[in-house]
Amino acid sequence: HELRTPISVIQGYIGLIDRWGKEDRSVLQESIDAIKNETSEMTELIEKLLFLARGDSGNQKLQKVEFSLNELMEEVYKESRLISQIHELHCEAAEEISLTADRKMIKQVLRALIDNSLKFTPPGGEITVHAERAKDTVNIVVEDTGIGIPEDEVNNIFNRFYRVDKARSKESGGCGLGLSIVKWIADAHGGTLPAESTVGKGTVITIMLPLDT
């Protein structure tokens, strides 16, 4: 249904244009806007499906380099501030941390987790990203003061196409694949991805990456 629904919407608006849009410019514009939005969401879905398909087939390769995690976090923080100015965003690291990993994929993880927090945190809420070096791991934590996840559903959030609040899925956006990609990237780096959440208080997701990845 993730692909069938937008295709049905597009077909519906094409029919609307065919019947009324040739004479009514407001109908034409509404249809064009809706089709553009649906095709954009389909493109995003297909890109995520291709990523996971390459991962399943062993064709998704890591390009490991040594980089400053602090600089990457600051980069993602600045980009996130442009996306949302109605939340309190914080980014901090306990110390200067150098990480050997696929920089592009780690950035993808941070963006996906922050975007998820933005979707499910009310305006004025806080999203905090912080990192620290433990004995054998680098721990990156994304914490929010959002609506939270029921205890019996926390373990399912990394499953493909799984969405906690199915009734609000269309409103909040997304296809239920973002966190699946996050898990694939963590697994590919030999890391773990513990998650904790309390309904009405917020969610904490930690990416624990081995120092020697």
C-alpha positions in Angstrom: 0.0 0.0 0.0 3.0 2.3 0.4 3.2 2.6 -3.4 -0.4 1.8 -4.3 -1.8 4.7 -2.3 0.2 7.6 -3.8 -0.3 6.1 -7.3 -4.1 6.1 -6.6 -3.9 9.7 -5.5 -2.0 10.7 -8.6 -4.5 8.9 -10.8 -7.3 10.6 -9.1 -5.9 14.0 -9.6 -5.1 13.2 -13.3 -8.8 12.4 -13.7 -9.7 15.6 -12.0 -7.5 17.6 -14.4 -9.0 15.7 -17.3 -12.5 16.6 -16.3 -12.2 20.1 -14.8 -8.7 21.3 -14.8 -8.6 22.4 -18.4 -11.0 25.3 -17.7 -10.6 25.7 -13.9 -7.1 27.0 -13.0 -7.6 26.5 -9.3 -8.4 22.8 -9.8 -5.3 22.6 -12.1 -3.0 24.1 -9.5 -4.3 22.0 -6.7 -3.8 18.9 -8.8 -0.3 19.8 -9.8 0.7 20.5 -6.2 -0.8 17.2 -5.0 0.9 15.2 -7.8 4.3 16.9 -7.0 4.0 16.0 -3.3 3.0 12.4 -4.0 5.8 11.8 -6.5 8.3 13.3 -4.1 7.2 10.9 -1.3 7.3 8.0 -3.8 10.9 8.9 -4.8 12.0 9.0 -1.2 10.3 5.6 -0.5 12.0 4.0 -3.6 15.4 5.4 -2.6 15.0 3.8 0.9 13.8 0.5 -0.6 16.8 0.4 -2.9 19.2 1.1 0.0 17.7 -1.8 2.0 17.7 -4.1 -1.1 21.4 -3.4 -1.7 22.0 -4.1 2.0 20.1 -7.4 1.8 22.1 -8.5 -1.3 25.4 -7.5 0.1 25.9 -4.7 -2.5 25.8 -1.8 0.0 29.4 -1.2 0.8 30.8 0.9 3.6 33.3 3.6 2.7 35.2 4.0 6.0 37.3 7.0 6.7 38.6 8.7 9.8 36.7 11.9 10.6 35.8 14.2 13.5 32.4 13.2 15.0 32.2 16.6 16.6 32.3 18.4 13.2 29.8 16.0 11.8 27.4 16.6 14.7 27.7 20.3 14.3 27.1 20.0 10.5 23.9 18.0 11.1 22.8 20.4 13.9 23.1 23.5 11.6 21.1 21.7 8.9 18.4 20.6 11.4 18.1 24.2 12.7 17.2 25.2 9.1 14.5 22.5 8.9 12.8 23.4 12.2 12.8 26.6 14.2 9.9 25.6 16.5 11.9 23.1 18.6 14.8 23.6 21.0 17.8 21.8 19.5 21.0 21.1 21.4 24.2 19.4 20.2 27.2 18.7 22.4 30.1 16.2 22.9 31.9 15.4 26.1 35.3 15.7 24.2 36.9 15.7 20.8 36.0 12.4 19.2 37.6 10.8 16.1 35.7 8.0 14.5 36.6 5.6 11.7 33.3 4.8 9.9 31.3 5.6 6.8 30.8 9.3 7.3 28.0 9.6 4.9 26.1 6.8 6.6 26.6 8.1 10.1 25.3 11.4 8.9 22.3 9.6 7.5 21.7 8.0 10.9 21.9 11.3 12.7 19.6 13.0 10.2 17.0 10.1 10.4 16.9 10.1 14.2 16.7 13.9 14.5 14.0 14.0 11.8 12.0 11.3 13.6 12.3 13.3 16.9 11.1 16.5 15.1 8.0 14.7 13.8 6.9 13.4 17.2 8.0 16.2 19.5 5.4 19.1 20.0 6.5 22.7 19.2 8.7 24.0 21.9 10.0 20.6 22.8 13.7 19.7 23.0 15.9 17.4 20.9 19.4 16.9 22.2 22.2 15.1 20.5 25.3 14.3 22.5 28.3 11.9 22.2 30.9 10.4 24.5 33.7 7.9 24.2 33.2 4.9 26.5 35.8 2.1 27.1 35.3 0.3 23.8 32.6 2.3 22.1 31.6 5.7 20.9 28.0 6.4 22.1 25.9 8.9 20.1 22.6 9.7 21.9 19.5 11.4 20.3 17.0 12.3 23.0 13.7 14.1 22.7 10.8 15.3 24.8 8.2 14.0 22.4 5.1 11.9 22.7 7.0 8.7 23.4 6.4 5.1 22.4 4.4 2.5 24.4 6.7 0.0 26.2 5.4 -3.0 24.2 6.2 -1.3 20.9 9.7 0.0 21.5 11.3 -3.2 20.2 9.4 -3.0 17.0 10.4 0.5 15.8 13.3 -0.7 13.7 11.2 -3.2 11.8 10.5 -2.3 8.2 7.3 -0.4 7.5 6.5 -0.4 11.2 4.9 2.8 12.6 3.7 3.2 16.1 0.9 5.6 15.5 -0.7 4.3 12.3 -3.6 6.6 12.5 -1.3 9.6 12.3 1.2 8.1 9.9 0.0 10.2 6.9 -0.1 13.4 8.9 3.4 12.9 10.3 4.9 11.7 7.1 7.4 8.9 6.5 7.0 5.3 5.3 8.3 3.4 8.2 11.7 2.7 6.7 13.9 5.4 8.2 14.7 3.6 11.4 15.2 0.3 9.5 18.0 2.0 7.6 19.4 3.3 10.9 19.5 -0.2 12.2 21.1 -1.6 9.1 23.9 1.0 9.3 24.5 0.4 13.0 24.6 -3.4 12.3 27.0 -2.9 9.4 29.4 -1.0 11.6 29.2 -3.7 14.3 27.2 -1.4 16.6 24.1 -1.7 18.7 21.0 0.5 18.9 19.3 0.5 22.3 16.1 2.5 22.6 14.2 3.7 25.7 10.9 5.6 25.7 8.2 6.8 28.0 4.8 7.8 26.7 4.2 11.5 27.2 7.9 12.1 28.2 10.1 11.3 25.3 12.4 8.9 23.6 16.2 8.2 23.9 18.0 6.2 21.1 21.7 5.5 21.4 24.0 4.5 18.6 26.8 2.5 20.2 29.7 2.0 17.7 32.9 0.1 18.4 35.9 2.3 18.5 37.7 0.0 16.1 35.1 -0.4 13.3 
